[in-house]
Amino acid sequence: MLAKFSDGQSNYFKWSIGLNGGPNFSRTDVYKGDWGHTIAGSIDYNLTPFVTAGLEAQYGLVQGGDIVTDPHNRQFVNKYSGVNFNMKFMLGEFVDYNKTDFLHKIRGLYLGAGVGAIKNNITDIVRYKPLWAAYDRGYGPFPGEDKSTNFWVPLNLGINFYLNDGWGYMRYVINVNAQSNFTFGEGLDGYNDPETMFKNRDPDTYNVYSIGFKYYFGNVKIYKKTL
């Protein structure tokens, strides 16, 4: 049986699962990025109500370039998947959020970072310039791989909005998140061009803007502050 304490302590659930999704935007070696989409599932262990360690799995589509408007007539589509281990640290762990209503409402504001691997699956790419290109007609192939796995570092900024169950305990979360994803290697866009011909120095990245839902479950632990 769960119990709340009148001396400023509360109980919280040790585990949560979540599902979120939204658009992404790429920044790679092609001239301009483009919009794609991402869905993700997660499971987290709650070290405290406001510090979590967990696993996230993603699947989505990242794309960029345009065979007509790109200066080198390049474009790509990557139907990717990936998994990462991450931690998140929320404002509620560091401030007395019960002092003001505003702090209480934003106690779920967080920063986070992770490490993992992303599996790239290039399903559409321009390897040879079209014969109607403005210059270097038929040039190619552009070097790169259609299938690869790269090291992946996601950085998160977001906020959790907590909803109580019928017993008054934090059970549900509505989540809004912005995630910058850095991939190390040349697999995200499928192009691995020599720096002598193309600017190719920065990591390939994509940003995900998502909304999601989390459910808390499992055994309970005591927390030092009233939730």
Helices and strands as residue ranges (DSSP letters): E 10-27, E 35-48, E 51-65, E 75-90, G 91-93, H 101-105, E 109-125, E 147-164, E 170-184, E 204-223
